[in-house]
Amino acid sequence: MDRSFASALVCSMVLGLVLVLSIVVPQAEARAFFVFGDSLVDNGNNNFLATTARADAYPYGIDYPTHRATGRFSNGFNIPDLISQAIGEEATLPYLSPELRGQKLLVGANFASAGIGILNDTGVQFINIIRITRQLQYFQEYQQRVAALIGATQTQRLVNQALVLITLGGNDFVNNYYLVPFSARSRQFALPDYVPYLISEYRKILMVCFLCFCISILFFHVQ
């Protein structure tokens, strides 16, 4: 296998598979589950968007309990579903789903959107997707909704004890570098240079995520 291609595969796995952060308490005690990322973890947000990045038709969902497409880019359960089952919680709903209200908000929320990447220009061909910065804005909005339901103190506790899943990176290789011959990014970067660039940009996103949770905790504490 070509060495540069092998390094891309390794980095794609590191960037695009699963980063799970347990905040404050052990995973087993998590009371909410928040999911951010791309199609690997999208539970159906894109079904509520005017986009071509949708999993709303056969054969998606053929092995799901309903045997119907659910918006998950999978034949059945996806990564967040399996994690929810492992921690004994019901599956998180897509944030854009009208069913996410009342007590269901306390389970957490899935903010992921198929097609997005680490880079803002990843997935431009899909036109209308929820980029990671927008997902984090939705997370702030989510907290306001929960605070109106259970109060600021309980919302702080829910966020502090949450399990967080972030999955990004695959589309930056597939859709932004390899899919289109002579893509803008492949012309801009040789692969050995593109990989560390993505890592540096991903590091920035993770820092923003960390600050997002810290600011939320501080906000509720001040209230």
SVG drawing of the C-alpha trace seen along z (x, -y; Angstrom):
<svg xmlns="http://www.w3.org/2000/svg" viewBox="-43 -35 48 41">
<polyline fill="none" stroke="black" stroke-width="0.4" points="0.0,0.0 1.3,-3.5 2.7,-5.1 0.8,-8.4 -2.4,-6.6 -1.9,-4.5 -1.3,-7.6 -4.5,-9.1 -6.5,-6.0 -5.0,-6.1 -5.7,-9.8 -9.2,-9.4 -9.9,-6.7 -8.6,-8.9 -10.4,-12.0 -13.6,-10.5 -14.5,-7.7 -15.3,-8.2 -14.1,-10.7 -16.0,-10.2 -15.6,-12.6 -17.0,-11.8 -17.5,-15.1 -17.0,-15.2 -18.5,-11.8 -18.0,-8.2 -19.9,-7.1 -22.2,-4.8 -23.6,-7.7 -24.4,-9.8 -27.9,-11.2 -27.8,-12.8 -26.0,-12.1 -25.0,-14.8 -23.9,-13.9 -22.1,-16.1 -20.7,-15.2 -21.4,-13.8 -23.3,-10.9 -21.7,-8.3 -23.8,-9.6 -26.7,-11.6 -29.9,-10.2 -32.1,-12.1 -31.5,-15.8 -30.9,-16.0 -34.4,-14.7 -35.6,-18.1 -33.4,-20.0 -33.6,-20.7 -30.5,-18.8 -29.4,-15.9 -27.5,-14.3 -30.4,-12.3 -31.0,-8.7 -34.7,-8.6 -35.2,-5.8 -34.5,-2.1 -32.1,-0.4 -31.4,-2.5 -33.1,-1.1 -33.7,2.4 -32.4,4.0 -33.8,1.3 -36.7,2.6 -39.2,0.8 -37.4,1.9 -37.8,-1.6 -35.4,-4.4 -35.0,-6.7 -32.5,-9.2 -29.6,-7.2 -27.0,-6.4 -27.1,-2.8 -28.9,0.4 -29.9,0.5 -28.7,-1.0 -25.8,-3.5 -23.0,-4.4 -25.1,-6.7 -27.9,-4.0 -25.4,-1.4 -23.9,-3.7 -27.3,-4.6 -28.2,-0.9 -24.9,-0.3 -25.5,-3.0 -29.2,-1.9 -30.7,-5.1 -33.2,-5.5 -31.8,-6.8 -31.3,-10.5 -33.6,-12.3 -32.4,-14.6 -32.4,-18.1 -34.6,-19.3 -37.2,-16.7 -40.5,-18.1 -40.7,-15.1 -37.7,-16.5 -39.7,-18.3 -40.7,-17.9 -39.1,-15.1 -37.4,-13.8 -35.0,-16.8 -33.5,-15.4 -32.2,-12.3 -29.9,-14.6 -30.0,-15.5 -28.3,-14.5 -27.0,-17.6 -25.1,-15.7 -25.6,-16.4 -24.5,-14.2 -22.0,-15.7 -20.2,-18.0 -16.5,-18.0 -13.8,-19.6 -13.5,-22.3 -16.3,-24.6 -16.0,-23.9 -16.4,-20.2 -19.9,-19.2 -20.6,-22.3 -22.2,-20.1 -25.0,-19.2 -25.9,-22.9 -27.9,-22.8 -26.3,-21.0 -25.6,-21.8 -21.9,-22.6 -20.2,-22.0 -20.3,-25.7 -24.1,-25.7 -24.4,-22.4 -22.7,-24.1 -25.1,-27.0 -28.0,-24.6 -26.5,-23.1 -26.6,-26.5 -30.2,-26.8 -31.0,-23.3 -29.7,-24.3 -32.0,-27.3 -35.0,-25.0 -34.0,-22.6 -33.5,-25.5 -37.0,-26.6 -38.1,-23.1 -36.1,-22.1 -34.3,-25.3 -30.7,-26.5 -29.3,-24.5 -30.6,-21.2 -29.6,-22.0 -26.0,-22.7 -26.0,-19.3 -27.4,-17.6 -24.7,-19.1 -21.9,-18.4 -22.8,-14.7 -23.3,-14.2 -21.6,-11.9 -20.4,-13.6 -19.7,-12.0 -17.9,-14.0 -17.3,-12.3 -15.7,-14.3 -13.0,-13.9 -14.1,-11.3 -15.8,-13.7 -12.8,-15.9 -11.0,-13.1 -13.8,-11.5 -15.8,-14.5 -13.3,-17.3 -10.0,-15.7 -10.6,-12.4 -14.1,-12.5 -13.6,-15.2 -10.5,-14.8 -8.1,-17.7 -10.2,-19.1 -9.3,-22.5 -7.9,-20.9 -5.8,-18.3 -4.4,-21.1 -3.7,-23.2 -2.2,-20.4 -0.2,-17.3 -1.6,-14.5 1.2,-14.6 0.5,-18.3 -3.3,-17.9 -3.3,-15.5 -1.6,-17.8 -3.7,-20.7 -6.9,-18.8 -5.5,-17.8 -4.7,-21.4 -8.2,-22.5 -9.8,-19.7 -7.9,-20.7 -9.5,-24.2 -12.9,-22.7 -12.3,-20.5 -11.1,-23.6 -14.3,-25.5 -16.4,-22.5 -14.5,-22.5 -15.1,-26.2 -18.7,-25.8 -19.3,-23.4 -17.2,-25.5 -19.0,-28.7 -22.3,-26.9 -21.3,-25.8 -20.2,-29.3 -23.3,-30.9 -25.6,-28.7 -23.4,-29.1 -23.6,-32.9 -27.4,-32.7"/>
</svg>
